[in-house]
């Protein structure tokens, strides 16, 4: 059997953006480990689909809000194919609500999944990776703009940007660490059509993004061997229009 181009772990890889990243990496010839928490059935369905296409796929399960989960998930991913080359931290939780009524448990959940888990996943992955390893974090446009109902989420994603830049320095020159900053890819459940239209008026390209837009950017960063510490917007130009 031909050795895979890379072994890539994608957290939150069962649905939406995570699944698009899994598919893109599998198309490139990577062996892909799909991590899922509550979406384990969707992860197994995706794995079955991709295996039927000839891809090498494994599935690992774990609740990333549990501090013991990240090192276990990384070890299981490395054990699945004998090594680990790429980590994509795509898993996220979207804590929403009036900032005057957010509870400490909601705040802690946002930071546990969106910041603490990526940091300790990266710590564990770096110990497994050889020179040339890659970590890509999926941040959020709310790291750079305010939306009162997403205060905890935005604060956590801002922290993830800082973690990305810090780890890029700490792990150089052997491991590169970058982040993608998606704009609107899927509208919050509470949004109306008017809410989405109002948001898109501030997007120079005039449309929402797609999960594939994000996946393409992730693949570019995996290949971009002279890029580290970059925070790459995939937001249709919204960042420069603000």
Secondary structure as UniProt FT lines:
FT   STRAND          7..10
FT   TURN            11..14
FT   HELIX           16..27
FT   TURN            28..29
FT   STRAND          31..36
FT   HELIX           40..52
FT   TURN            53..54
FT   STRAND          57..61
FT   TURN            64..65
FT   TURN            67..68
FT   HELIX           69..81
FT   STRAND          86..89
FT   TURN            99..101
FT   HELIX           104..111
FT   HELIX           112..116
FT   HELIX           117..128
FT   TURN            131..132
FT   STRAND          133..138
FT   HELIX           141..143
FT   HELIX           148..150
FT   HELIX           151..171
FT   TURN            172..174
FT   STRAND          175..182
FT   TURN            189..190
FT   HELIX           193..200
FT   TURN            201..202
FT   TURN            204..205
FT   HELIX           211..223
FT   TURN            225..226
FT   STRAND          231..234
FT   TURN            236..237
FT   HELIX           238..241
//
